[in-house]
């Protein structure tokens, strides 16, 4: 594209979609005869600035008109490029089917009848008001006394049911915690300090009667190893674990 000044002195452009005076191009865009998205407004502006820098090409009126037209073109271009929410009309919804159009008319007729009936009922019920007060004192003897047959024994029975302690929960199926890691660490410490040398893991758990006791003592050894108080060695896979006290 290039910009030049024709014989009339106006600014002209050359585009793939148009070649000629810019005023004519603007009129064609406003009349929707040329797509505004096909016009590079930034490039046209640069060519106009180069055209306006020429001593005999400067024209205040033309520059003002150019700025106003460019602002309009930018607004049109932005509106074309931004996504728009298209509202479907009746023909798009029905797809041109006469059966759908007839079904649609029946639905609309039903809605109109319901709306008319609701309006009629609201108008009829507007004259009615609910009574918020109860019966007068002269009618109070008609209500039965709910506490008439209640005795002290009945109150005692209800109180005993309400104050009765909840049943004991059966925990016989839960394994009790009889060994803790802290106690096992103290046991290992006593055995190792009194021994005066390394010991095997088998020797350290020789007094354990339950499997859970063995597991807790193994966890105690791991905790002592993490604290740096013991050194563990195992020569073979699944072999004997040698424990040496470091203190």
N, C-alpha and C positions, 0 to 999 in steps of 0.2 A: 504494500500500500504506500502511496505517496500523497503529499498535499501540495497543491499548486494554486496559483491565483489566476483565474480566467480573465477574459477581457473585461468583465463587469467589475472586477476587483474583489469578488467574494471568495470565500475559502472553499476549495474543492477537495474531494477525497476519491481514492480509487480502492474499492473493496471487491472481493470475489462476487458479492451479491449486488453491488452498486458502484457506479462510476459517474461522478458529476458533482454539482454544488452541494455543500453540506445542508443548506436550507431545504433543498428538495428532498434529501435523504431523511431529514427530521420530519418533514410533512408526511412522507411515505410510512415512516414508523408509527407516527401518531394515528394515521389512517389504517394501521394494521395491514399494510401492503408489503412491508418488509419486517421480518422477525428481528426484534431488538437483540435477541441472544446471538445473532450472527454479526453484530456490530461491536468490535473491540473499542469501547469508549476510552480506555486508558491510552491506547495507541493513537486514536484520533485526537485526544487532548494534547499529547506530545507533539504531534504534527502541527496542531494549531498554535501552540506556544512558539515553535520554530518559525511558523508563518508570521506571528505577531511581532517577533523580534526584528523583522526587517523594517527599515525606516519608512518605506512607503506602504507597508502592509498593516500598520497599526490603525485600528479604528475602534474607538471606545464603544460606540453603539453596537458594532459587530461582536466585540468581546463580551459585552453584557448579555447580548442575545445568546451567544454561544454557551456561557455559563448556565443560564437559565434552562436552555434546552438539554445540556448535559445532565443537570440535576434531575430533570424529568425522565431522561433516558435511564439513568441509574436506578431511579425508583421503579420504573417499569421492569428493568432487568432483574432487580432483586425480587420483585413480586413474582416474576416468571420462574426464577430459579428455586425459590423457597417452596417446600411442599404445601399444598393446599388441601383442606378437608372438603371433599366433594359430597354434597348432599344429594342423595339419590331421589329422583322424582318418581312419580307413580308408575310411569312406563317401565323404568328400570326395575322396580320392585316386582311388577307383574310379568315382565318379560314378553308383553304383547299377547298373552294367552287370554282368550275370551272367558274360559272357565275360571281362571284365577280372578279375573275382573268381576265376574258374577259372584264368586265366593266372597270377594272383598266387599262388594256392595251389601251382601247379606250380613256380614260382620258389622259393618258400619250402621246398618239399620238396627241391629240388635243393641249395639252400644247406645244409640240415640234413644231407644225405648227405655233402656235401663236408666239412662240419665234423667229422662222425663219422670219416671216413676220415683227415683230417689229425690228429685226436687219436690215432687208432690208430697211425699211422706215427710220430708223435712218441714215443709210449710204447714202440714196438718199437725205435726208434733210440736211445733213452736208454741202452741197455746196451752200445752200441758206442763205442769210442774210437779216434781216429786215431793212428797211430804217427808221431811226429815225428823219430825217429832214422834215420840212414842204415844201409847195410849194414856189417858188421864188417870189420876189417882183413884178415881171411882171404879176403875177396871182392874186395879192391881190385885184384888182378891181372886181374879180368874187365873192368875199364873200360879203353878204349883211351886211349893217351897222345896228346893232341892236339898236343903239341910234338915228337913223335918224328920226323916227317919234315920239320920246319922247319929250314932252313939259313940261313947268314949272307946268302946272295944274296937269299933271300926277304925277310929283314928289310930289306936295302938297298933292294929294290924298293918295299916298303911305305913306308919312310921318305922315299924320293924323291917318291912320290905325295903324301904328307902335307905335305911341306915345299915343294912346287912353288909358286911365286908365282902369284897369280890372273892370268888373262889381262887384257891391256890393254883398257880400254873404248874403243870407237870413238866419238869425239866429232866426227867430221868433219861430221855433219849439224847441229851446233850452231854458231851464229854466234858467233865469238869477240868478246870485249869489247875493242875496240882504242881506243875513245874514251870518256873519262869527262867528267862535267859539270864537275868541278874543273879539268881541263886546258882545257876549252873556255872556262871563265870567265877563266882566265889569258890565253888567246889573245885573247879579246875585250878584256880590259883593256889588253894590249900594243898592239893595233891602234887602240883609241880614244884612248889617251893619246899615241901617236905621231902621230895624225892631226891633233889640235888643233881638231876641229870635228865636227858630226854626220855620220853615215854611214847608208846604207840597209842593210837586212838582206841584200839581194842582194849588196852589196859585201862584207859580213862573211863570207859563205859562198862567195865566188867561188873560193877555193882548195880547197873540199871536193870530194872525188872520189866518195864514196859517199853514198847517201841517209841512212844511219844517222848519218854525220858531220854532215849538215845538221840532223837532228832533235836531236842532242846539243847543237849550238851554239844552237839555238832554246831548248832547255831552260835553257841557261846564261844566255841573255838574260832569261828569266823569273825565274831565281833572282837575277840582278843587279837586276832591277826590284823584286823583293820586298825586297831589302836597301836599296833607294833609291839605288843607284849609277848607274843609267841611267834615262832618260825615253824612253818609247815613244809614238809618234804614228802614226796611220794615218788619212789623210784620207778615203778611200773604202773601201767594203767590198771585201775581197780586193785592196786597193791596196797600194802600196809602204809598208813599215814603216820609219819614220825613227827612228834610235837616236841619242840625245844623251847624252854622258857627264856625270854629275853628280859622281862621285867620292865 
